[in-house]
């Protein structure tokens, strides 16, 4: 029965039609690829024979690359936080910021341009959180000596020695755990953490002690004293420009505006 079905005229006709269609498709494909290859060859021959055409194509490509570069700067991806290089021109600093930058650069042997970005950001964050920028910089100096790749014994990393696990949700908004090594991201998270501790405690010393404990500082180390002593040195650099608001050992900065 099966053999008779295979020998039916309409079955043979269907097979022949399918075979013809397949062969036709393959033939068209071969000719199409041949025509495409010929077109590519002719284009390159014309390209090589006309220098002005090369110049025009180069201008188009350069323009496209410039547009792509501008777009990437205006609309950075979240993961860019962990990949960018942070620097700032010293000319953009105020006199007191410049004085602090130069002093810290000499003391900790850090390039002035990267340090200038941190100093400027400390002033900006100080205005937002009502924490003295000299305190922020002093804490950074004691925690990492301005090395953005420093890692502590308890998993704290970066300039402000923040705990990656404790701030995982915030870091996820900036590209993930590696964003903790981005100087600006690390600095901002660390300052917000310090601000929260200041709000929760009665004195600045208590807030600093809690910050140091979270970053892995030994309980018997003179951590708080070191931070406050560093801040006093920085305040002395800013005194000629404006009277410093010294934070005493028994007080704390004014409560941040809500």
CORFEN-V887344 format. One record per residue. N is the residue number from 0. RES is the residue in one small letter. D_CENTER is the distance of its C-alpha to the mean C-alpha in Angstrom with 2 decimals. Layout:
# CORFEN-V887344
n=N res=RES d_center=D_CENTER
n=N res=RES d_center=D_CENTER
This chain:
# CORFEN-V887344
n=0 res=x d_center=74.30
n=1 res=x d_center=70.91
n=2 res=x d_center=72.53
n=3 res=x d_center=74.35
n=4 res=x d_center=71.12
n=5 res=x d_center=69.45
n=6 res=x d_center=72.47
n=7 res=x d_center=72.43
n=8 res=x d_center=72.38
n=9 res=x d_center=69.52
n=10 res=x d_center=67.35
n=11 res=x d_center=68.07
n=12 res=x d_center=67.32
n=13 res=x d_center=63.94
n=14 res=x d_center=63.00
n=15 res=x d_center=64.08
n=16 res=x d_center=62.03
n=17 res=x d_center=58.88
n=18 res=x d_center=59.49
n=19 res=x d_center=60.04
n=20 res=x d_center=56.88
n=21 res=x d_center=54.78
n=22 res=x d_center=56.40
n=23 res=x d_center=55.94
n=24 res=x d_center=52.24
n=25 res=x d_center=51.77
n=26 res=x d_center=53.83
n=27 res=x d_center=51.82
n=28 res=x d_center=48.56
n=29 res=x d_center=49.92
n=30 res=x d_center=51.11
n=31 res=x d_center=47.85
n=32 res=x d_center=45.81
n=33 res=x d_center=48.40
n=34 res=x d_center=48.15
n=35 res=x d_center=44.32
n=36 res=x d_center=44.58
n=37 res=x d_center=47.22
n=38 res=x d_center=45.10
n=39 res=x d_center=42.16
n=40 res=x d_center=44.61
n=41 res=x d_center=46.17
n=42 res=x d_center=42.83
n=43 res=x d_center=41.84
n=44 res=x d_center=45.33
n=45 res=x d_center=45.11
n=46 res=x d_center=41.62
n=47 res=x d_center=42.92
n=48 res=x d_center=46.12
n=49 res=x d_center=44.54
n=50 res=x d_center=42.23
n=51 res=x d_center=41.59
n=52 res=x d_center=40.22
n=53 res=x d_center=37.77
n=54 res=x d_center=36.63
n=55 res=x d_center=36.21
n=56 res=x d_center=34.17
n=57 res=x d_center=31.90
n=58 res=x d_center=31.40
n=59 res=x d_center=30.54
n=60 res=x d_center=27.97
n=61 res=x d_center=26.35
n=62 res=x d_center=26.31
n=63 res=x d_center=24.67
n=64 res=x d_center=21.91
n=65 res=x d_center=21.36
n=66 res=x d_center=21.23
n=67 res=x d_center=18.66
n=68 res=x d_center=16.47
n=69 res=x d_center=16.96
n=70 res=x d_center=16.30
n=71 res=x d_center=12.91
n=72 res=x d_center=12.01
n=73 res=x d_center=13.82
n=74 res=x d_center=12.64
n=75 res=x d_center=9.09
n=76 res=x d_center=8.87
n=77 res=x d_center=7.31
n=78 res=x d_center=6.10
n=79 res=x d_center=4.25
n=80 res=x d_center=1.01
n=81 res=x d_center=3.44
n=82 res=x d_center=5.02
n=83 res=x d_center=5.15
n=84 res=x d_center=8.12
n=85 res=x d_center=8.94
n=86 res=x d_center=12.69
n=87 res=x d_center=15.43
n=88 res=x d_center=19.05
n=89 res=x d_center=21.55
n=90 res=x d_center=23.77
n=91 res=x d_center=21.65
n=92 res=x d_center=22.30
n=93 res=x d_center=25.31
n=94 res=x d_center=28.06
n=95 res=x d_center=27.32
n=96 res=x d_center=23.57
n=97 res=x d_center=24.60
n=98 res=x d_center=27.15
n=99 res=x d_center=24.81
n=100 res=x d_center=22.23
n=101 res=x d_center=25.04
n=102 res=x d_center=26.59
n=103 res=x d_center=23.53
n=104 res=x d_center=22.75
n=105 res=x d_center=26.32
n=106 res=x d_center=26.52
n=107 res=x d_center=23.45
n=108 res=x d_center=23.39
n=109 res=x d_center=19.85
n=110 res=x d_center=19.23
n=111 res=x d_center=19.90
n=112 res=x d_center=17.27
n=113 res=x d_center=14.19
n=114 res=x d_center=16.37
n=115 res=x d_center=17.28
n=116 res=x d_center=13.83
n=117 res=x d_center=14.10
n=118 res=x d_center=17.69
n=119 res=x d_center=17.21
n=120 res=x d_center=14.69
n=121 res=x d_center=17.25
n=122 res=x d_center=19.91
n=123 res=x d_center=18.18
n=124 res=x d_center=17.57
n=125 res=x d_center=21.10
n=126 res=x d_center=22.58
n=127 res=x d_center=21.02
n=128 res=x d_center=21.96
n=129 res=x d_center=25.04
n=130 res=x d_center=24.01
n=131 res=x d_center=24.95
n=132 res=x d_center=22.08
n=133 res=x d_center=24.17
n=134 res=x d_center=24.08
n=135 res=x d_center=20.29
n=136 res=x d_center=20.20
n=137 res=x d_center=23.16
n=138 res=x d_center=21.61
n=139 res=x d_center=18.55
n=140 res=x d_center=21.11
n=141 res=x d_center=23.20
n=142 res=x d_center=20.56
n=143 res=x d_center=18.65
n=144 res=x d_center=20.27
n=145 res=x d_center=16.88
n=146 res=x d_center=15.79
n=147 res=x d_center=12.15
n=148 res=x d_center=13.46
n=149 res=x d_center=16.56
n=150 res=x d_center=17.84
n=151 res=x d_center=20.72
n=152 res=x d_center=23.86
n=153 res=x d_center=23.14
n=154 res=x d_center=19.69
n=155 res=x d_center=17.77
n=156 res=x d_center=14.75
n=157 res=x d_center=12.72
n=158 res=x d_center=13.82
n=159 res=x d_center=15.46
n=160 res=x d_center=16.43
n=161 res=x d_center=15.49
n=162 res=x d_center=17.08
n=163 res=x d_center=14.95
n=164 res=x d_center=17.94
n=165 res=x d_center=18.84
n=166 res=x d_center=15.57
n=167 res=x d_center=15.08
n=168 res=x d_center=15.60
n=169 res=x d_center=13.05
n=170 res=x d_center=10.32
n=171 res=x d_center=11.64
n=172 res=x d_center=10.81
n=173 res=x d_center=7.01
n=174 res=x d_center=7.64
n=175 res=x d_center=9.91
n=176 res=x d_center=10.90
n=177 res=x d_center=8.59
n=178 res=x d_center=5.79
n=179 res=x d_center=8.61
n=180 res=x d_center=8.10
n=181 res=x d_center=5.13
n=182 res=x d_center=7.97
n=183 res=x d_center=7.73
n=184 res=x d_center=6.98
n=185 res=x d_center=9.61
n=186 res=x d_center=11.81
n=187 res=x d_center=12.09
n=188 res=x d_center=12.95
n=189 res=x d_center=15.30
n=190 res=x d_center=17.01
n=191 res=x d_center=17.63
n=192 res=x d_center=19.11
n=193 res=x d_center=21.28
n=194 res=x d_center=22.37
n=195 res=x d_center=23.54
n=196 res=x d_center=25.45
n=197 res=x d_center=27.11
n=198 res=x d_center=28.31
n=199 res=x d_center=29.70
n=200 res=x d_center=31.62
n=201 res=x d_center=34.50
n=202 res=x d_center=33.41
n=203 res=x d_center=30.37
n=204 res=x d_center=31.57
n=205 res=x d_center=31.45
n=206 res=x d_center=27.90
n=207 res=x d_center=26.81
n=208 res=x d_center=28.90
n=209 res=x d_center=27.25
n=210 res=x d_center=23.75
n=211 res=x d_center=24.97
n=212 res=x d_center=26.66
n=213 res=x d_center=23.56
n=214 res=x d_center=21.63
n=215 res=x d_center=24.66
n=216 res=x d_center=26.73
n=217 res=x d_center=30.45
n=218 res=x d_center=32.61
n=219 res=x d_center=35.05
n=220 res=x d_center=32.65
n=221 res=x d_center=32.86
n=222 res=x d_center=29.23
n=223 res=x d_center=29.94
n=224 res=x d_center=32.26
n=225 res=x d_center=29.78
n=226 res=x d_center=27.11
n=227 res=x d_center=29.82
n=228 res=x d_center=31.33
n=229 res=x d_center=28.06
n=230 res=x d_center=27.73
n=231 res=x d_center=31.32
n=232 res=x d_center=30.68
n=233 res=x d_center=27.82
n=234 res=x d_center=30.09
n=235 res=x d_center=32.78
n=236 res=x d_center=30.61
n=237 res=x d_center=30.03
n=238 res=x d_center=33.68
n=239 res=x d_center=35.14
n=240 res=x d_center=32.81
n=241 res=x d_center=33.30
n=242 res=x d_center=35.07
n=243 res=x d_center=32.69
n=244 res=x d_center=32.55
n=245 res=x d_center=33.10
n=246 res=x d_center=32.26
n=247 res=x d_center=35.28
n=248 res=x d_center=35.40
n=249 res=x d_center=37.14
n=250 res=x d_center=35.10
n=251 res=x d_center=31.66
n=252 res=x d_center=29.67
n=253 res=x d_center=30.89
n=254 res=x d_center=29.75
n=255 res=x d_center=26.68
n=256 res=x d_center=27.84
n=257 res=x d_center=27.64
